[in-house]
Amino acid sequence: MSRSDDVLIVGAGQAAAQLACSLREAGHQGSITLVGDEPAPPYQRPPLSKGFLTGAADEDSLALRAPGYWQANGIDLLLGETVVEVDRGAGAGGRALTASGRELVFDRLVLATGAAPRRLDVPGAQADGVVVLRTLADAADLRRRLATARDVVVVGGGFVGLEVAATATVLGARVTVLEAGPRILGRAVSEATSRYLTDHHRATGIAVHTDVSVTEIVSAGAGRVVAVRTADREIPADLVLVGVGADPRCELAERLGLQVDDGIVVDEHLLASDGTTIAIGDCAVAVDPTPWADLDASAPCRVRLESVDHAVTQAASAVRTVLGEPSPHVSVPWFWSDQGTAKLQIVGLRRPGDRATVRPAGPGRLVVGFHRAGRLVAAEVVGSPADFMALRTLLGAGHPVPADVFADGDVVLRQLAKDARQGSISAC
Ligand SMILES: Cc1cc2nc3c(=O)[nH]c(=O)nc-3n(C[C@H](O)[C@H](O)[C@H](O)COP(=O)(O)OP(=O)(O)OC[C@H]3O[C@@H](n4cnc5c(N)ncnc54)[C@H](O)[C@@H]3O)c2cc1C
């Protein structure tokens, strides 16, 4: 690759925007084109389930860059355009076609197509008032509906659903969460954190039910939702938020014949199976990026992460690949979620066999660490940003923080992190 190659990025979300900006900052001289099927310039999604719904954040505040940034930096933004076809040439280049008939020639193709929310597949799921949340348009619709909703049912106890549940409660609605699994956030966090957050949400008045599957959405004559039916109950609802996860958008990758397995499969340089197309962000499934990925006997597993940090750090690694200076994508991912007044922060990647240790943390706080082969590999923190920052530093510095040290409430994590930063304790 050369610095003068023309780069086409499909998608204009977090990962795409970061790649475009970082490429320019790194001195890339070829054209950079972002094609996004949404009408808005690149924006942050996290506030969509938080401040945007309460009115604390408006549309302008979501923008990832000031309005003049793109033009000033020679980045072409094609918005409201869907890339529907890609023809490959012999090498990395080719041409893409949008739904409106535009043809775009490129030397390097990047897929940053994100993910699409899953829908409910039960009778009545098309009723008016049954919504999902992914885009700014979804959020604007949800905000309008929340203004008058009295009974809100959230289907799915995942991050987005629970954030909306907490927000709807603050806005005065009666809220019920229906989770099909045995606990909320079952795949994402440990049992300890799940339990803590269940208690937290219940204490604010949210009815949290687990092991419950929706069997039908009941609507009135005009097609408006009036209730959600499960095997043993009917819950009144004038608004139903379906938060049952998102599927990676792999349509183009499949058409290009790229390997897809719950995401576009990429190597450590973010290259897809053809060796030239780059895929980043929510749509990509990559080798575990943590420095200790191969600590256990099993082969390094692939992960598909949906988080801002992951989109941003993958974009940074993709810059090196585009510029022809590839180096493996290694990072210690982190994530946050505002569960009402409880701020959850996660660092590192936990695997099923990791040993969980709950650290004494005081009221309103939870600090859980995960150890693999004797070293700290991940942590979940609620209500203690200082501990979270310390743990991020320690993991980033490669400090092992043995389980007995982690569990010792007299050990001040901030001090340990300070020592690690100053190099007075060695990394492993
Ligand atoms: C409601 C909500 C709350 C969240 N909260 C948090 C949080 O608190 N913390 C956190 O870390 N993460 C959070 N996330 C996750 C985070 O926002 C995503 O991980 C991040 O946006 C992923 O960026 P991306 O660029 O991969 O995908 P996206 O931001 O989804 O961008 C992909 C874009 O590509 C477009 N596209 C797809 N196919 C085509 C095509 N063929 N042609 C043109 N355009 C196309 C899509 O429409 C989309 O606009 C949240 C997500 C949501 C939805």
The ligand as an ORCA input file, in Angstrom:
! r2SCAN-3c Opt
* xyz 0 1
  C     -27.939      2.418     22.228
  C     -26.487      2.058     22.301
  C     -25.765      2.349     23.442
  C     -24.411      2.002     23.527
  N     -23.729      2.294     24.673
  C     -22.408      1.981     24.752
  C     -21.675      2.308     25.929
  O     -22.214      2.802     26.915
  N     -20.341      2.020     25.938
  C     -19.702      1.461     24.860
  O     -18.479      1.224     24.915
  N     -20.391      1.120     23.742
  C     -21.721      1.372     23.663
  N     -22.423      1.056     22.528
  C     -21.728      0.335     21.443
  C     -20.988      1.276     20.494
  O     -21.765      2.382     20.200
  C     -20.668      0.481     19.238
  O     -19.809     -0.578     19.628
  C     -19.982      1.349     18.190
  O     -20.871      2.334     17.740
  C     -19.540      0.471     17.027
  O     -19.077      1.269     15.981
  P     -19.053      0.711     14.483
  O     -18.466      1.803     13.666
  O     -18.482     -0.627     14.436
  O     -20.582      0.528     14.096
  P     -21.742      1.621     13.928
  O     -21.496      2.774     14.852
  O     -23.002      0.881     14.059
  O     -21.547      2.136     12.436
  C     -21.799      1.332     11.310
  C     -22.518      2.172     10.284
  O     -22.438      1.517      9.012
  C     -23.680      1.669      8.348
  N     -23.759      0.667      7.259
  C     -23.859     -0.688      7.367
  N     -23.867     -1.271      6.138
  C     -23.754     -0.255      5.233
  C     -23.699     -0.219      3.823
  N     -23.754     -1.312      3.063
  N     -23.611      0.987      3.209
  C     -23.523      2.121      3.950
  N     -23.572      2.148      5.297
  C     -23.674      0.970      5.944
  C     -24.660      1.462      9.499
  O     -25.959      1.896      9.190
  C     -24.003      2.330     10.570
  O     -24.393      3.656     10.434
  C     -23.777      1.372     22.418
  C     -24.510      1.067     21.268
  C     -25.851      1.410     21.197
  C     -26.633      1.082     19.949
*
